Amino acid sequence: MGITQGDSNGIGYEVIIKALSDARILDQFTPVVYGSPKLFNFYLKTIPEIEEMEICTIDSAKNAIDKKINIVNCLSESTFAEPGASTPESAQAAITALETAVKEIKAGYTDVLVTAPINKKSMANQGFKFPGHTEYLQDAFGVKDVTMFMISERLKLGVVTGHIPLKDVASSLSEEKILSKLRLMKESLISDFGIDSPRIAVLSLNPHSGDGGLLGDEEQAMVMPAVRRANAEGIQAFGPFSPDGFFGQSHYEQFDATLAMYHDQGLSPFKAIAFSDGVNYSAGLPIVRTSPDHGTAFEKAGHDQADAMSMRSSIFTAIDILRRKENYRKLLENKMPERTAED
């Protein structure tokens, strides 16, 4: 399992260390942390309840040792931590760790990728041209579409538009984009989560679903046509639903997943419902990638205040999805007719 350090001045190392602190966890997978043993040990000393952890410094995941915490040392020996500070150095360290981890999972040295939180603005200042992990990974693996899929026991939620300004949301929406996300979500729910016939709720963009066009026409022009086309393709999509009543009355519990039109429309209620154990999953990639649903939390860095539950959930969700994908692949292979000599 590849795990990137994220921003080295945030809570990334702390949640990684806490998530890996129980030695029994090493019976289930082999962790490979992309970052620096120097930084790992620095943050380990800020967590009094964890006295020591045995780590192995390696140059690549292909040399990882089972039942050990492996660290691919991909940063300069001069690297140092400044907990709580957003610096060019910590941003560049995050970029380097991510790029190294992606290179190695492409090479087959790791099976899944878990990414610790990054600071998007400081990374952009270092030349990182993507608004977040999801967009970077979409480009790195050359896939047409991918969706941010927030996962918890109570709610699974995707978004049509991700890290863009609110003023650009309406112009960024389209019938095709909504339909594409519904296709991705259906496939993910079946192959990644074992839900045979998933039901997906679709939220409206405007208050009260546009009030028949009085408050906006995006529902009639884009959302409803996308839902109808999805139904014609065999996707059980329903809506559009007005978000306030939908979440206020817990209607999301009647569906296997929910599709929101924009980032905060979906993530605000998601984090209110499942902040401690929520997981960000990138559906549509050829690899399994998960991440905690929180940010760098600079204000907590170095103070032993970070909760590792979301990181722990990200790790085990990645394992579960990988296993389900493999089982689904085998199921499809068994259903395929045998090839004849003429074939």
Disulfide bonds with the S-S distance in Angstrom:
none
